[in-house]
Amino acid sequence: MIMRKLFCSGLLMILTLYVNANDHNQILPQPQKVIYGKGQLELKGLTIGFAAKPSAEDRFAAEELSEILSKIIASPVVVKESRITGNSIIFERVGDISPLPLPGEKSGPSSRESYKIKVTPGSVIITAPSSAGLFYAVQTLRQMIEGNGDKAILPEVEIEDWPSMVYRGFMMDMSHAGLPNSEEIKQQIDFLSRWKANQYYFYSEASIELDGYPLLMADARFTKEQVKEVIEYGKARHIDVIPNMELYGHTHDLFRLEHYSDLSVIPHGGEFIPEDPRVKPILNDWITQISQLLQSPFFHIGFDETWLLEQGAKKLNKLPEDLYLEMLKQTTDIVEKQGKIPLVWADMLQKYPSIIAKISKKNIAVPWHYFPLNENRYDQLLNQFSNAGIEMIVQSAIINWAWLVPDVETSFRNTDALIKAGRKYNAVGFINSGWTDDTQTLMRMGFPDMAYGSVASWQSNPVDRANFYSEYTKALYPPDVASLFEKSFNSLMESQSLLKKTFGETDAAILANPFSPRSLKIVEDNKDNIRNGRIAAEDAQIYIREAQRFGVDTITLFAMFTGARMLDYLALKYLYASEIAELWKKLYENPKDQSLQGLIFREVTFKYHTRTSDMLDAITSIESYTVSSYSAFLDDEKTQDAIMFNLIVMGEAANQISDEFLRKTSGNPEVFNYWDKKRNRTWIRPGQITDCMGYHP
């Protein structure tokens, strides 16, 4: 009887807490323990203070909270460097400052990054063992605020929170397509800090200024001062900026210079010759310079995708795994002499598993997998590192390098599966990655994915994938615009999903010939998907246009609008191609039918209100949106090349009624010549765009 009463009492308490939690804002990441009371604290008239003399880091967290509260209540919230009485928010750090993650840290309630929040009707007490914990408490509090102005309140609550994974990072590709400028990198760091990320991997194949290499990416690289600025910005927000180099493969930027071309396995290739005596001094110089610039205790050396390894090993009469291990040990030894912990991508270790037992236990392996695998496959890939006592940080990615809009259906599932497998095999962290391999990549469309990875690696429970966009937009935007962002995201994802099912990689499809037999067959088999995909893209544009009126996060909205227009054009192009092909087919069967000739003139080739002019209008607008969307990138040679390439390929994509197709479908040379002349008058011909811009690749 007693046990039954205890059980019922416990169940009632759980249900009560659950109902109470549903009455309040959802918090991302979800705290480990939350108990709501019945009271509330009015924000009007609050003052912020400290239990003891604050450090600069403590004060930074307090000032950020002050700015948030002041904006919401439209009245200044003062920060005082002392304990205060009355309605107040008190910051209390009970340990060292400890602003950044260090090697060997542990997760759990005693974590350096843990924090406690207690809100009563009279005050807020924030307690943490470090300045990082205080900062993370602020990120939680900002999501808990209900109402605004004089009606803004914090609900009565007690929170205990800590990270489930020690290292929660994001890797930004700084070596392909356009380079983000310093302000955009800061924006990324600001954004990541809201979701409690603590590492930012600065991926550079050769895009950081190095003394002694004046021609190495001279027109497309970050200066040392720019990098230092980013490091300090990250540190203030408890994000460690970590060098992520490539010190074996992916080094073509060096080898394309004739001075260094013979250091590659093949001339002007992409991989070092490990046994060339000139290689080690270069590695030592690079590692030393980068270590002095980016003073993180971690150093990612890359070492992935060494595609010429077997060819290089054969020349030296060695086994590939032996050659790889020699190069790995040589490089990690240099890194360790700089007092750093080496991180290495694990794909080659997984390919040659005999290496794993031979590498230094100081190394951290980074298994990267970007598409969901079966659970038993993860067992095979991750268990070997766990068994060997090698620490792991698992890595996923925003799926954006082959798609016009990020494929979050895939990336969210992959993040969940990879983190679950990582936890099973004692992974200490998670990295999400933003690759810019393709020129159309606009990273702002990947921000929800960046948040998702940070949230999933902090909280212990799986992310509520079905409701993520709703919770994410409510946490990030004012109520009157949050629903529009949510609808925009959902419509974009619906369009992307339908068109991906139809075409596969959508960025290849937008450039492909829509009149090829294969393309026409795709349209025939998937017309409903294509049409519904276009409707979803149009819906996204409607919601985005409405959201733009509020002037909130306009750069992200513009990137989303560009993505929606590209999906719209992709569907339009193939639907129109199918309709045009059907008209040409009828003309082929009746080449002298004047009514058909008139129909094609009015519907296809005339300069106004035809399928061809519609496509030209669409392409022209996409070009302008693409240029504007690159405003967050450096004014460097690489970025300009990326913009120009986008303009060229998108413009030429409008010219895909090929001569070959016309000849095949018209049959009659006279008919072909007649309609080819018509086409010449109304279509931008191949080369015209590049000619008028004076740009010739």
Phi, psi and omega in degrees: 000315180298316180299321180296318179296318178297317180298313181297320178298315179296318180296318179299319180296316180299314181296322179297315179298322181296315180297316180300317180298322180290342178280353185237175181296141171287144184245132176240127352294157179292121179298157183291321180222129178221125176231114181271144171260194183259348184269188178204160179241122176286138182279334181296128177090005178284151172233147181255134178215187185228151177284336179211174181303124185278152169278172177300323181292319178298315182294326178301316179297317180295318179295323178296317178296320178301315180297318180297310183293319181300321180293320183289319183266359179057039179202142184296137172251115189278142173253123177244140185273052179198168174286139183231163179251174181082194179296115189206165170241120184248126174266128180227107175266128186250011179216199179292167179298308174041067187284334188233155179291143180238161176300146174083007180289158180240152175269182178109178185301332180266012180302148174305329186265003181290163178202162174228142177233131173232114179252123175240172178297352181242345185194171171234129174245122177248121181236136179203153178282351182212167176294330177297317178299319177299318180297317180293327176298322178298319180296329175286314181301321184297333179276344184273346185295132179243134181078184178208172182062220181293343183264003182289133181219164165247134179288150174296129187196154168235127182234135167237129186215150178199159181281143176278337176234139187292315186247126185227100191237170173225132178255125178252125179286116179251020188231002178232156180048223183276152176264127177294142179282172185300321181293324178289323175298318177299321179298319177298316181296316175305311182298313181297323182295333179295333182255013172072030169291153180227006176221142176229111183271117183269092185282118183222117171281321176192035187254018172243134180305130178234131177297136178093359181228068189295335182261355184286104181051044187300330183257007182208068180207163178270139174285162178298324180295321178296318180294317179300320180298318179294318181301312181295323179296317178295317182301319180298334181253017174064034175242121180276121178273117190247133175292133177234088186267177169234110188241021171219289176263185178055039182242031182299329180302328176282315188284346177284345171281131186299331179302331186239003188298332183272006175272357180264154180306320170238148183306134180059029183274219185222005183226138177298150166274105189304327188265003175289126184297345180278347186287312185301316177301324178293313179300316181298319180294312181298311183297320180296312181297315182291323178296323179288331181278307179257102192269024174300150175285355180251149179214112180272122185263359181079249177070024177264164169046051176276080189292337181263012183303312183294321178295317179295320180294322181297320179299328183263003181058045179233161172285142181304318182294328178290319180294317180298317181296322178299312181294321180296312181296319179300317184286314181293330176299318179295317180298315182294327177294338175276003180079024184250157172265119181282136168251143181220131174298143196259005185297322180284330175293323178289328178289324179239075188296344178295341180290327193305315182291345186261352183273160182296139177290350177282342180288151170247121178277141180238086175292124180245132178215124189255352179230139187303138178247162172293151185301321181292335177289319174300322178304315182294321188278325186261330185299327183294328177286319178298316180295328182275358180074025179263124177297149181231144163235121183272151186228131174245193183203153166288124183275086187227359189272353178229011183228144182294328177231140183307138181270081184286338174307316181282312187293322178297315179297320181293317177302313180299313183293321183289319178294319177300314179293321179299316178298321181301325183250026170066032173297140183267354182192178182219139175236130167262152184228145178243096179273147179237040183301324184258148187291337183276357185297122175241107191297334181300330177291344179267003182302317177302324178292321176299317179294317183302314180297320179293317180296313184296329182272348174271305188282156183277325180280152175300147177293140175284089188299321185295328183251012187298313183299321179296312181292321181297312183291324178293326179287335190257329189237158175300151184306321185289344180244344183301317182294328178290320175298316181299313180297322179297311179301312184296321179293319176301315182294322178296315179298312179302317182296313181295318182284331174294318178299330182277311190252344188082239181285113189286334180287332174286322182295326183291339180259351184283163179284113183285352182262000178294154178306321180296316181296316180295326177292321177301315180295317180302320184275344189226027187301319181296317178300316181295315181296314180293328175296322178290321178299318179296321177294322176294318177302316179301318180296322179298311181294321181294316178301320179293318180295326182298336181295338182276348178068028182253128176050054188293328180294317178297317179299321181293320177296317178297320180296319177299316178299317179297320179294323179293319176295320177302312181295320179304311180294317179303314184301316184282323176297316179295319180301319179296318180293318178296316180300322180294320177295317179295325178297318179294322178293324177300320181284335180224071190296341182254009181287106185293329178293324177291320178298318178295321179297316179296321178299314183286326188262342188238307195255346180294155189283347180239142168053043176237172180297322179291317180292326176300316181292323178294319177300316182297316182295319180298317181292322179297321178301315182292321178295321181297316179300313181295324182291340177277008182297341181272011184244160182298149175274065184241172184300317183295317180294317179298321176299319181296316179297313183295321179297318178302314181298318183293307185292324179291321178294315181292337179296341178280357186251041192255022162275091190283155176303320181299317180294317181299317180296319182292324186269334182276325179072310184270118181304326180294319178296317179301312183298320180298310184284336176292321176296319177300316181297321181300329183283334190245343183254145169289121183278156177308130178101337184296320182297313181294324180295314185289337178270349183068025182244124182230107181293000000 
